[in-house]
Amino acid sequence: EIVLTQSPDTLSLSPGERATLSCRASQRTGSSYLAWYQQKPGQAPRLLIYAASSRATGIPDRFSGSGSGTDFTLTISRLEPEDFAVYYCQQYGVHTFGQGTKLEIK
Amino acid sequence: EEQLVQSGAEVKKPGESLKISCKGSGYSFSDYWIGWVRQMPGKGLEWMGLIFPGDSDTRYSPSFQGQVTMSADKSISTAYLQWNNLKASDTAMYYCVRSSPYDVWGQGTLVTVSS
């Protein structure tokens, strides 16, 4: 069973700053099946990134994904007020989610 | 527009049965797996399982095998999630998703189980 561990659990930053969120898999996982989702309070999650680095339809280019093997990263280049939310990674080949990273305003 | 629309919130008592629904539109419902995701209050996302509406092939997460039943009626583009013996611990938001990746999400169905 693949376990995804996200870090940090909480990230406190200010608008305009750069955010770097990490997702580590317990074993090598196909990069083709790594996704990132954003969830705002009271809303369903939204797909941001799939196949580790491809942006989903309508996702701004300040969001980027990278990584391979066991280590993956979601980067938000310049934080906008609407980016403060919880972010989940997922290995959608086996459907496992990470525990989430809460990105909060500092 | 591709979308999944779920049935409304439910309040049930322990031991009762429940079936919630997820109706797809704007795409060929039969050609994509539909997944179900649980989110307990204040917690993260948990994959429950998948169903392929085209032939009702079903895959359950080991954590949910035997606890829920997934079904689908492709003629009306609708998937279902069913419980036969609800517990208080089933209280959660349940999302249906188009898989994979999960690019279309339903709005969620809040299930509250309380005596």
gemmi code that builds the backbone of each chain (N, CA, C; Angstrom):
import gemmi

chains = {
    "A": [
        ("GLU", (0.843, -1.197, 0.000), (0.000, 0.000, 0.000), (0.883, 1.253, 0.000)),
        ("ILE", (0.624, 2.123, -0.947), (1.369, 3.378, -1.013), (0.792, 4.380, -0.019)),
        ("VAL", (1.656, 4.966, 0.789), (1.255, 6.020, 1.714), (1.871, 7.330, 1.230)),
        ("LEU", (1.059, 8.376, 1.148), (1.532, 9.698, 0.752), (1.596, 10.593, 1.983)),
        ("THR", (2.750, 11.188, 2.230), (2.935, 12.066, 3.374), (3.225, 13.472, 2.871)),
        ("GLN", (2.357, 14.406, 3.254), (2.521, 15.787, 2.828), (3.205, 16.606, 3.915)),
        ("SER", (3.999, 17.561, 3.503), (4.634, 18.469, 4.454), (4.718, 19.864, 3.847)),
        ("PRO", (4.624, 20.882, 4.753), (4.268, 20.751, 6.162), (2.765, 20.513, 6.323)),
        ("ASP", (2.317, 20.284, 7.531), (0.886, 20.162, 7.766), (0.203, 21.513, 7.581)),
        ("THR", (0.871, 22.560, 8.050), (0.369, 23.924, 7.904), (1.500, 24.809, 7.420)),
        ("LEU", (1.180, 25.678, 6.490), (2.147, 26.623, 5.932), (1.549, 28.017, 6.037)),
        ("SER", (2.259, 28.905, 6.734), (1.780, 30.277, 6.933), (2.614, 31.234, 6.094)),
        ("LEU", (1.962, 31.870, 5.145), (2.653, 32.788, 4.231), (1.778, 34.008, 3.970)),
        ("SER", (2.371, 34.999, 3.346), (1.640, 36.224, 3.011), (1.353, 36.267, 1.514)),
        ("PRO", (0.293, 36.975, 1.121), (0.043, 37.166, -0.317), (1.279, 37.730, -1.005)),
        ("GLY", (1.538, 37.226, -2.203), (2.713, 37.645, -2.962), (3.915, 36.749, -2.770)),
        ("GLU", (3.917, 35.984, -1.687), (5.031, 35.065, -1.442), (4.888, 33.792, -2.274)),
        ("ARG", (5.970, 33.021, -2.262), (6.025, 31.758, -2.989), (5.733, 30.622, -2.022)),
        ("ALA", (4.888, 29.692, -2.426), (4.555, 28.543, -1.588), (5.106, 27.272, -2.219)),
        ("THR", (5.712, 26.443, -1.369), (6.226, 25.150, -1.822), (5.681, 24.061, -0.920)),
        ("LEU", (4.875, 23.172, -1.482), (4.234, 22.085, -0.749), (4.828, 20.773, -1.234)),
        ("SER", (5.072, 19.880, -0.281), (5.737, 18.627, -0.597), (4.810, 17.432, -0.417)),
        ("CYS", (5.017, 16.407, -1.218), (4.277, 15.151, -1.135), (5.272, 14.024, -1.361)),
        ("ARG", (5.433, 13.167, -0.367), (6.396, 12.070, -0.471), (5.661, 10.731, -0.416)),
        ("ALA", (5.976, 9.868, -1.352), (5.365, 8.539, -1.403), (6.250, 7.523, -0.694)),
        ("SER", (5.614, 6.529, -0.095), (6.345, 5.506, 0.665), (7.095, 4.545, -0.240)),
        ("GLN", (6.747, 4.538, -1.521), (7.467, 3.745, -2.507), (7.365, 4.444, -3.834)),
        ("ARG", (8.265, 4.065, -4.749), (8.268, 4.722, -6.052), (6.893, 4.598, -6.708)),
        ("THR", (6.453, 5.699, -7.255), (5.134, 5.745, -7.859), (5.235, 6.387, -9.228)),
        ("GLY", (4.427, 5.910, -10.147), (4.465, 6.447, -11.498), (4.094, 7.919, -11.511)),
        ("SER", (4.958, 8.756, -12.050), (4.674, 10.191, -12.110), (3.411, 10.462, -12.902)),
        ("SER", (3.057, 9.556, -13.768), (1.870, 9.763, -14.591), (0.605, 9.811, -13.758)),
        ("TYR", (0.683, 9.389, -12.512), (-0.542, 9.275, -11.724), (-0.533, 10.121, -10.458)),
        ("LEU", (0.212, 11.216, -10.438), (0.254, 12.078, -9.274), (-0.531, 13.359, -9.550)),
        ("ALA", (-1.494, 13.648, -8.674), (-2.366, 14.814, -8.836), (-2.348, 15.670, -7.576)),
        ("TRP", (-2.694, 16.916, -7.751), (-2.868, 17.865, -6.647), (-4.265, 18.477, -6.742)),
        ("TYR", (-4.897, 18.626, -5.571), (-6.232, 19.213, -5.477), (-6.215, 20.356, -4.462)),
        ("GLN", (-7.091, 21.312, -4.691), (-7.286, 22.434, -3.772), (-8.696, 22.349, -3.199)),
        ("GLN", (-8.825, 22.527, -1.896), (-10.156, 22.552, -1.302), (-10.306, 23.783, -0.421)),
        ("LYS", (-11.297, 24.583, -0.721), (-11.632, 25.746, 0.093), (-12.776, 25.373, 1.020)),
        ("PRO", (-12.906, 26.077, 2.143), (-13.958, 25.735, 3.121), (-15.343, 25.711, 2.490)),
        ("GLY", (-16.074, 24.643, 2.770), (-17.438, 24.526, 2.271), (-17.560, 24.176, 0.809)),
        ("GLN", (-16.446, 23.873, 0.158), (-16.471, 23.541, -1.267), (-15.898, 22.153, -1.514)),
        ("ALA", (-16.283, 21.580, -2.656), (-15.657, 20.346, -3.094), (-14.229, 20.633, -3.535)),
        ("PRO", (-13.363, 19.659, -3.452), (-12.006, 19.841, -3.981), (-12.033, 20.120, -5.475)),
        ("ARG", (-10.932, 20.692, -5.951), (-10.788, 21.020, -7.370), (-9.440, 20.502, -7.849)),
        ("LEU", (-9.435, 19.867, -9.015), (-8.187, 19.369, -9.592), (-7.339, 20.526, -10.070)),
        ("LEU", (-6.074, 20.559, -9.607), (-5.126, 21.584, -10.050), (-4.130, 21.029, -11.061)),
        ("ILE", (-3.495, 19.915, -10.660), (-2.370, 19.341, -11.398), (-2.606, 17.845, -11.543)),
        ("TYR", (-2.302, 17.294, -12.718), (-2.327, 15.855, -12.907), (-1.056, 15.444, -13.643)),
        ("ALA", (-0.776, 14.165, -13.614), (0.475, 13.654, -14.209), (1.686, 14.437, -13.700)),
        ("ALA", (1.643, 14.769, -12.438), (2.721, 15.433, -11.700), (2.943, 16.886, -12.083)),
        ("SER", (2.762, 17.239, -13.368), (3.152, 18.580, -13.788), (2.213, 19.240, -14.799)),
        ("SER", (1.121, 18.588, -15.151), (0.182, 19.167, -16.124), (-0.930, 19.924, -15.408)),
        ("ARG", (-1.134, 21.165, -15.793), (-2.210, 21.946, -15.168), (-3.563, 21.539, -15.744)),
        ("ALA", (-4.545, 21.430, -14.865), (-5.907, 21.129, -15.306), (-6.495, 22.356, -16.005)),
        ("THR", (-7.580, 22.145, -16.697), (-8.230, 23.217, -17.437), (-8.596, 24.386, -16.528)),
        ("GLY", (-8.205, 25.580, -16.948), (-8.587, 26.785, -16.217), (-7.727, 27.126, -15.022)),
        ("ILE", (-6.707, 26.329, -14.758), (-5.842, 26.593, -13.597), (-4.779, 27.621, -13.969)),
        ("PRO", (-4.639, 28.683, -13.157), (-3.654, 29.736, -13.487), (-2.230, 29.200, -13.522)),
        ("ASP", (-1.380, 29.856, -14.307), (-0.017, 29.345, -14.460), (0.886, 29.652, -13.273)),
        ("ARG", (0.361, 30.317, -12.239), (1.168, 30.458, -11.019), (1.253, 29.132, -10.263)),
        ("PHE", (0.379, 28.175, -10.611), (0.431, 26.832, -10.023), (1.289, 25.934, -10.924)),
        ("SER", (2.264, 25.267, -10.309), (3.065, 24.325, -11.072), (3.391, 23.108, -10.227)),
        ("GLY", (3.528, 21.976, -10.883), (3.866, 20.746, -10.208), (5.139, 20.167, -10.778)),
        ("SER", (5.881, 19.474, -9.917), (7.116, 18.838, -10.359), (7.372, 17.611, -9.520)),
        ("GLY", (8.402, 16.858, -9.925), (8.819, 15.705, -9.154), (8.684, 14.401, -9.904)),
        ("SER", (9.273, 13.369, -9.314), (9.211, 12.022, -9.872), (9.624, 11.031, -8.807)),
        ("GLY", (9.366, 9.755, -9.069), (9.776, 8.720, -8.121), (8.962, 8.759, -6.842)),
        ("THR", (9.545, 9.284, -5.794), (8.844, 9.346, -4.507), (8.608, 10.773, -4.010)),
        ("ASP", (9.176, 11.767, -4.659), (9.093, 13.144, -4.160), (8.475, 14.082, -5.185)),
        ("PHE", (7.404, 14.743, -4.757), (6.657, 15.621, -5.638), (6.424, 16.960, -4.942)),
        ("THR", (6.310, 18.012, -5.744), (6.170, 19.362, -5.204), (5.102, 20.130, -5.963)),
        ("LEU", (4.284, 20.854, -5.203), (3.371, 21.842, -5.770), (3.923, 23.215, -5.403)),
        ("THR", (4.103, 24.050, -6.405), (4.600, 25.401, -6.178), (3.562, 26.410, -6.637)),
        ("ILE", (3.322, 27.398, -5.787), (2.473, 28.533, -6.159), (3.413, 29.730, -6.176)),
        ("SER", (3.622, 30.294, -7.355), (4.712, 31.252, -7.519), (4.493, 32.550, -6.744)),
        ("ARG", (3.306, 33.106, -6.838), (2.972, 34.318, -6.108), (1.557, 34.155, -5.566)),
        ("LEU", (1.454, 34.067, -4.258), (0.165, 33.760, -3.636), (-0.835, 34.892, -3.812)),
        ("GLU", (-2.025, 34.507, -4.248), (-3.164, 35.405, -4.295), (-4.057, 35.104, -3.086)),
        ("PRO", (-4.862, 36.062, -2.653), (-5.731, 35.822, -1.481), (-6.602, 34.578, -1.631)),
        ("GLU", (-7.033, 34.262, -2.842), (-7.909, 33.111, -3.048), (-7.170, 31.766, -3.023)),
        ("ASP", (-5.848, 31.787, -2.899), (-5.079, 30.544, -2.891), (-4.990, 29.913, -1.504)),
        ("PHE", (-5.423, 30.631, -0.484), (-5.316, 30.089, 0.871), (-6.427, 29.054, 1.061)),
        ("ALA", (-6.000, 27.813, 1.258), (-6.900, 26.667, 1.214), (-6.135, 25.444, 1.701)),
        ("VAL", (-6.780, 24.288, 1.616), (-6.108, 23.024, 1.908), (-5.773, 22.335, 0.586)),
        ("TYR", (-4.574, 21.782, 0.515), (-4.093, 21.129, -0.696), (-3.809, 19.657, -0.403)),
        ("TYR", (-4.282, 18.809, -1.304), (-4.077, 17.367, -1.176), (-3.337, 16.852, -2.410)),
        ("CYS", (-2.389, 15.943, -2.170), (-1.836, 15.197, -3.295), (-2.530, 13.840, -3.353)),
        ("GLN", (-2.476, 13.220, -4.499), (-3.106, 11.922, -4.690), (-2.340, 11.123, -5.731)),
        ("GLN", (-2.146, 9.842, -5.441), (-1.649, 8.917, -6.438), (-2.896, 8.239, -6.992)),
        ("TYR", (-3.348, 8.690, -8.177), (-4.659, 8.236, -8.634), (-4.611, 6.903, -9.355)),
        ("GLY", (-3.446, 6.287, -9.450), (-3.379, 4.912, -9.917), (-3.913, 3.958, -8.860)),
        ("VAL", (-3.650, 4.284, -7.606), (-4.164, 3.489, -6.475), (-5.130, 4.299, -5.616)),
        ("HIS", (-5.364, 5.568, -6.001), (-6.387, 6.426, -5.409), (-6.076, 6.949, -4.010)),
        ("THR", (-4.885, 6.725, -3.543), (-4.495, 7.172, -2.212), (-4.305, 8.681, -2.173)),
        ("PHE", (-4.805, 9.319, -1.087), (-4.593, 10.743, -0.847), (-3.560, 10.956, 0.249)),
        ("GLY", (-2.853, 12.090, 0.162), (-2.086, 12.553, 1.291), (-3.019, 13.156, 2.331)),
        ("GLN", (-2.458, 13.500, 3.497), (-3.297, 13.980, 4.601), (-3.679, 15.454, 4.463)),
        ("GLY", (-3.042, 16.149, 3.528), (-3.365, 17.551, 3.275), (-2.387, 18.518, 3.914)),
        ("THR", (-2.216, 19.651, 3.255), (-1.456, 20.784, 3.790), (-2.378, 21.990, 3.794)),
        ("LYS", (-2.503, 22.604, 4.963), (-3.306, 23.820, 5.063), (-2.415, 25.024, 4.816)),
        ("LEU", (-2.746, 25.791, 3.812), (-2.026, 27.011, 3.490), (-2.822, 28.178, 4.050)),
        ("GLU", (-2.256, 28.836, 5.075), (-2.976, 29.897, 5.747), (-2.255, 31.227, 5.627)),
        ("ILE", (-3.044, 32.286, 5.810), (-2.486, 33.636, 5.718), (-1.701, 33.971, 6.985)),
        ("LYS", (-0.488, 34.445, 6.785), (0.365, 34.829, 7.901), (-0.015, 36.221, 8.397)),
    ],
    "B": [
        ("GLU", (-21.527, 21.660, -20.306), (-20.634, 21.610, -19.140), (-20.707, 20.230, -18.501)),
        ("GLU", (-19.550, 19.666, -18.258), (-19.487, 18.357, -17.583), (-19.738, 18.560, -16.095)),
        ("GLN", (-20.699, 17.856, -15.557), (-20.950, 18.003, -14.138), (-21.545, 16.754, -13.533)),
        ("LEU", (-21.378, 16.671, -12.226), (-21.990, 15.626, -11.405), (-22.836, 16.338, -10.352)),
        ("VAL", (-24.094, 15.961, -10.258), (-24.999, 16.572, -9.298), (-25.480, 15.500, -8.333)),
        ("GLN", (-25.230, 15.755, -7.058), (-25.561, 14.770, -6.034), (-26.886, 15.075, -5.353)),
        ("SER", (-27.450, 14.066, -4.744), (-28.688, 14.225, -3.993), (-28.434, 15.016, -2.713)),
        ("GLY", (-29.507, 15.435, -2.086), (-29.403, 16.359, -0.973), (-29.010, 15.715, 0.347)),
        ("ALA", (-28.793, 16.595, 1.318), (-28.355, 16.162, 2.638), (-29.369, 15.220, 3.275)),
        ("GLU", (-28.838, 14.302, 4.087), (-29.668, 13.293, 4.745), (-29.374, 13.271, 6.242)),
        ("VAL", (-30.420, 13.076, 7.034), (-30.287, 12.851, 8.475), (-30.950, 11.515, 8.778)),
        ("LYS", (-30.168, 10.614, 9.332), (-30.649, 9.248, 9.584), (-30.313, 8.819, 11.000)),
        ("LYS", (-30.961, 7.765, 11.429), (-30.684, 7.158, 12.738), (-29.807, 5.931, 12.551)),
        ("PRO", (-29.013, 5.600, 13.574), (-28.198, 4.378, 13.490), (-29.060, 3.169, 13.177)),
        ("GLY", (-28.529, 2.306, 12.311), (-29.243, 1.112, 11.916), (-30.106, 1.287, 10.680)),
        ("GLU", (-30.378, 2.511, 10.286), (-31.209, 2.751, 9.102), (-30.415, 2.537, 7.825)),
        ("SER", (-31.147, 2.470, 6.707), (-30.552, 2.326, 5.384), (-30.593, 3.652, 4.647)),
        ("LEU", (-29.699, 3.761, 3.667), (-29.624, 5.009, 2.902), (-29.017, 4.725, 1.542)),
        ("LYS", (-29.527, 5.428, 0.546), (-28.962, 5.378, -0.806), (-28.874, 6.807, -1.320)),
        ("ILE", (-27.678, 7.263, -1.639), (-27.506, 8.596, -2.202), (-27.119, 8.475, -3.666)),
        ("SER", (-27.354, 9.537, -4.412), (-27.168, 9.449, -5.860), (-26.247, 10.527, -6.398)),
        ("CYS", (-25.795, 10.287, -7.625), (-24.857, 11.179, -8.306), (-25.184, 11.114, -9.797)),
        ("LYS", (-25.708, 12.188, -10.342), (-26.136, 12.189, -11.740), (-25.163, 12.973, -12.605)),
        ("GLY", (-24.689, 12.338, -13.638), (-23.756, 12.980, -14.548), (-24.448, 13.589, -15.748)),
        ("SER", (-23.828, 14.642, -16.274), (-24.336, 15.274, -17.491), (-23.194, 15.968, -18.209)),
        ("GLY", (-23.399, 16.202, -19.497), (-22.401, 16.926, -20.292), (-21.270, 16.072, -20.813)),
        ("TYR", (-21.323, 14.771, -20.566), (-20.301, 13.870, -21.097), (-20.897, 12.462, -21.174)),
        ("SER", (-20.159, 11.532, -21.766), (-20.633, 10.161, -21.897), (-20.428, 9.427, -20.576)),
        ("PHE", (-21.490, 9.379, -19.781), (-21.414, 8.856, -18.400), (-20.880, 7.426, -18.366)),
        ("SER", (-21.262, 6.641, -19.372), (-20.899, 5.220, -19.363), (-19.412, 4.969, -19.572)),
        ("ASP", (-18.698, 5.952, -20.051), (-17.317, 5.748, -20.475), (-16.263, 6.114, -19.438)),
        ("TYR", (-16.673, 6.603, -18.280), (-15.722, 7.017, -17.248), (-16.062, 6.347, -15.923)),
        ("TRP", (-15.019, 5.951, -15.191), (-15.228, 5.465, -13.842), (-15.778, 6.585, -12.962)),
        ("ILE", (-16.668, 6.232, -12.063), (-17.153, 7.139, -11.022), (-16.609, 6.654, -9.692)),
        ("GLY", (-15.994, 7.565, -8.966), (-15.470, 7.236, -7.652), (-16.279, 7.898, -6.553)),
        ("TRP", (-16.118, 7.386, -5.355), (-16.729, 7.988, -4.170), (-15.640, 8.291, -3.156)),
        ("VAL", (-15.737, 9.462, -2.560), (-14.739, 9.953, -1.612), (-15.445, 10.398, -0.337)),
        ("ARG", (-14.940, 9.951, 0.793), (-15.504, 10.357, 2.080), (-14.638, 11.424, 2.715)),
        ("GLN", (-15.288, 12.397, 3.338), (-14.585, 13.395, 4.128), (-15.324, 13.549, 5.451)),
        ("MET", (-14.753, 13.006, 6.494), (-15.341, 13.133, 7.818), (-15.132, 14.556, 8.313)),
        ("PRO", (-15.944, 14.993, 9.271), (-15.869, 16.395, 9.716), (-14.462, 16.809, 10.126)),
        ("GLY", (-13.959, 17.851, 9.482), (-12.643, 18.392, 9.798), (-11.466, 17.532, 9.391)),
        ("LYS", (-11.721, 16.516, 8.582), (-10.669, 15.566, 8.208), (-10.361, 15.610, 6.715)),
        ("GLY", (-9.456, 14.727, 6.287), (-9.025, 14.689, 4.904), (-9.907, 13.815, 4.024)),
        ("LEU", (-9.401, 13.571, 2.822), (-10.135, 12.839, 1.798), (-9.767, 11.360, 1.840)),
        ("GLU", (-10.794, 10.508, 1.745), (-10.585, 9.059, 1.752), (-11.284, 8.453, 0.538)),
        ("TRP", (-10.539, 7.674, -0.235), (-11.127, 6.993, -1.375), (-11.907, 5.780, -0.903)),
        ("MET", (-13.159, 5.659, -1.362), (-14.018, 4.549, -0.959), (-14.055, 3.452, -2.007)),
        ("GLY", (-14.049, 3.843, -3.270), (-14.148, 2.851, -4.326), (-14.565, 3.496, -5.642)),
        ("LEU", (-14.702, 2.622, -6.652), (-15.014, 3.059, -8.008), (-16.050, 2.143, -8.625)),
        ("ILE", (-16.821, 2.696, -9.559), (-17.695, 1.881, -10.373), (-17.623, 2.373, -11.810)),
        ("PHE", (-17.643, 1.425, -12.754), (-17.656, 1.781, -14.165), (-19.086, 1.616, -14.651)),
        ("PRO", (-19.792, 2.709, -14.911), (-21.210, 2.604, -15.265), (-21.492, 1.784, -16.519)),
        ("GLY", (-20.499, 1.678, -17.401), (-20.725, 0.951, -18.637), (-21.081, -0.508, -18.422)),
        ("ASP", (-20.416, -1.140, -17.402), (-20.690, -2.551, -17.137), (-20.857, -2.858, -15.652)),
        ("SER", (-20.878, -1.796, -14.819), (-21.019, -1.905, -13.355), (-19.868, -2.643, -12.677)),
        ("ASP", (-18.737, -2.732, -13.345), (-17.539, -3.243, -12.685), (-17.229, -2.338, -11.494)),
        ("THR", (-16.940, -2.956, -10.344), (-16.802, -2.194, -9.103), (-15.511, -2.582, -8.396)),
        ("ARG", (-14.840, -1.593, -7.857), (-13.634, -1.798, -7.058), (-13.805, -1.069, -5.732)),
        ("TYR", (-13.622, -1.751, -4.642), (-13.773, -1.134, -3.329), (-12.421, -0.988, -2.649)),
        ("SER", (-12.245, 0.114, -1.938), (-11.122, 0.222, -1.023), (-11.293, -0.839, 0.058)),
        ("PRO", (-10.202, -1.485, 0.480), (-10.328, -2.469, 1.570), (-11.002, -1.897, 2.816)),
        ("SER", (-10.818, -0.617, 3.048), (-11.397, 0.018, 4.237), (-12.916, 0.097, 4.181)),
        ("PHE", (-13.485, 0.018, 2.977), (-14.931, 0.181, 2.817), (-15.619, -1.056, 2.268)),
        ("GLN", (-14.828, -2.060, 1.885), (-15.401, -3.312, 1.389), (-16.355, -3.885, 2.432)),
        ("GLY", (-17.577, -4.215, 2.010), (-18.552, -4.786, 2.920), (-19.321, -3.771, 3.750)),
        ("GLN", (-18.884, -2.520, 3.720), (-19.556, -1.483, 4.505), (-20.550, -0.686, 3.670)),
        ("VAL", (-20.296, -0.588, 2.383), (-21.150, 0.153, 1.456), (-21.308, -0.650, 0.170)),
        ("THR", (-22.295, -0.252, -0.624), (-22.515, -0.861, -1.933), (-22.613, 0.248, -2.978)),
        ("MET", (-21.849, 0.074, -4.030), (-21.904, 1.024, -5.146), (-22.654, 0.385, -6.307)),
        ("SER", (-23.457, 1.195, -6.972), (-24.197, 0.720, -8.130), (-24.350, 1.870, -9.123)),
        ("ALA", (-24.833, 1.532, -10.313), (-25.020, 2.570, -11.324), (-26.116, 2.167, -12.286)),
        ("ASP", (-26.814, 3.137, -12.819), (-27.816, 2.914, -13.859), (-27.416, 3.811, -15.024)),
        ("LYS", (-26.762, 3.210, -16.006), (-26.242, 4.024, -17.102), (-27.359, 4.641, -17.942)),
        ("SER", (-28.540, 4.053, -17.895), (-29.654, 4.568, -18.706), (-30.097, 5.953, -18.245)),
        ("ILE", (-29.835, 6.257, -16.987), (-30.192, 7.581, -16.464), (-28.951, 8.304, -15.929)),
        ("SER", (-27.758, 7.825, -16.329), (-26.485, 8.489, -16.007), (-26.343, 8.762, -14.512)),
        ("THR", (-26.656, 7.780, -13.719), (-26.665, 7.976, -12.261), (-25.925, 6.847, -11.555)),
        ("ALA", (-25.091, 7.245, -10.608), (-24.409, 6.303, -9.733), (-24.967, 6.442, -8.325)),
        ("TYR", (-24.836, 5.366, -7.566), (-25.415, 5.330, -6.221), (-24.408, 4.797, -5.207)),
        ("LEU", (-24.577, 5.248, -3.982), (-23.814, 4.755, -2.840), (-24.825, 4.406, -1.764)),
        ("GLN", (-24.749, 3.179, -1.253), (-25.783, 2.670, -0.368), (-25.203, 2.083, 0.910)),
        ("TRP", (-25.920, 2.322, 2.000), (-25.616, 1.710, 3.296), (-26.839, 0.924, 3.759)),
        ("ASN", (-26.626, -0.228, 4.381), (-27.739, -1.012, 4.925), (-27.861, -0.899, 6.434)),
        ("ASN", (-26.838, -0.432, 7.099), (-26.840, -0.380, 8.565), (-25.959, 0.783, 8.997)),
        ("LEU", (-26.524, 1.973, 8.938), (-25.739, 3.165, 9.213), (-25.263, 3.215, 10.665)),
        ("LYS", (-24.071, 3.790, 10.826), (-23.489, 3.996, 12.147), (-23.206, 5.489, 12.312)),
        ("ALA", (-23.071, 5.912, 13.543), (-22.740, 7.318, 13.793), (-21.434, 7.700, 13.105)),
        ("SER", (-20.530, 6.734, 12.990), (-19.236, 6.994, 12.371), (-19.329, 7.178, 10.852)),
        ("ASP", (-20.505, 6.947, 10.268), (-20.712, 7.215, 8.835), (-21.032, 8.685, 8.572)),
        ("THR", (-21.175, 9.459, 9.628), (-21.421, 10.894, 9.476), (-20.257, 11.540, 8.750)),
        ("ALA", (-20.538, 12.126, 7.593), (-19.482, 12.670, 6.753), (-20.097, 13.351, 5.543)),
        ("MET", (-19.227, 14.039, 4.797), (-19.570, 14.503, 3.459), (-19.087, 13.449, 2.477)),
        ("TYR", (-19.926, 13.129, 1.528), (-19.579, 12.140, 0.510), (-19.599, 12.819, -0.854)),
        ("TYR", (-18.493, 12.658, -1.584), (-18.372, 13.229, -2.919), (-18.321, 12.114, -3.954)),
        ("CYS", (-19.005, 12.324, -5.077), (-18.746, 11.479, -6.240), (-17.813, 12.261, -7.160)),
        ("VAL", (-17.019, 11.511, -7.902), (-16.013, 12.119, -8.765), (-15.940, 11.353, -10.068)),
        ("ARG", (-15.540, 12.044, -11.133), (-15.194, 11.355, -12.359), (-13.704, 11.035, -12.286)),
        ("SER", (-13.396, 9.816, -12.593), (-12.039, 9.308, -12.393), (-11.467, 8.809, -13.708)),
        ("SER", (-10.198, 8.789, -13.786), (-9.108, 9.400, -13.011), (-8.267, 10.249, -13.962)),
        ("PRO", (-7.592, 11.322, -13.578), (-7.691, 11.878, -12.232), (-9.105, 12.378, -11.938)),
        ("TYR", (-9.304, 12.861, -10.760), (-10.637, 13.274, -10.342), (-10.905, 14.698, -10.867)),
        ("ASP", (-11.301, 14.786, -12.122), (-11.395, 16.089, -12.752), (-12.771, 16.734, -12.663)),
        ("VAL", (-13.779, 15.954, -12.320), (-15.118, 16.496, -12.105), (-15.601, 15.979, -10.764)),
        ("TRP", (-16.051, 16.901, -9.905), (-16.519, 16.554, -8.565), (-17.989, 16.935, -8.421)),
        ("GLY", (-18.739, 16.089, -7.734), (-20.064, 16.491, -7.316), (-19.954, 17.512, -6.188)),
        ("GLN", (-21.074, 18.102, -5.848), (-21.074, 19.149, -4.814), (-21.024, 18.569, -3.404)),
        ("GLY", (-21.178, 17.262, -3.310), (-21.142, 16.610, -2.011), (-22.524, 16.373, -1.433)),
        ("THR", (-22.654, 15.277, -0.710), (-23.870, 14.975, 0.040), (-23.488, 14.794, 1.498)),
        ("LEU", (-24.047, 15.614, 2.358), (-23.777, 15.511, 3.789), (-24.712, 14.479, 4.403)),
        ("VAL", (-24.120, 13.469, 5.005), (-24.887, 12.424, 5.688), (-24.628, 12.550, 7.186)),
        ("THR", (-25.694, 12.725, 7.938), (-25.604, 12.823, 9.390), (-26.351, 11.650, 9.996)),
        ("VAL", (-25.652, 10.893, 10.824), (-26.257, 9.735, 11.483), (-26.240, 9.997, 12.990)),
        ("SER", (-27.419, 10.138, 13.541), (-27.507, 10.482, 14.959), (-28.810, 9.971, 15.537)),
        ("SER", (-28.727, 9.481, 16.763), (-29.935, 9.003, 17.432), (-30.722, 10.163, 18.034)),
    ],
}
model = gemmi.Model(1)
for chain_id, residues in chains.items():
    chain = gemmi.Chain(chain_id)
    for i, (resn, *xyz) in enumerate(residues, 1):
        res = gemmi.Residue()
        res.name, res.seqid = resn, gemmi.SeqId(i, " ")
        for name, pos in zip(("N", "CA", "C"), xyz):
            atom = gemmi.Atom()
            atom.name, atom.element = name, gemmi.Element(name[0])
            atom.pos, atom.b_iso = gemmi.Position(*pos), 0.0
            res.add_atom(atom)
        chain.add_residue(res)
    model.add_chain(chain)
structure = gemmi.Structure()
structure.add_model(model)
structure.setup_entities()
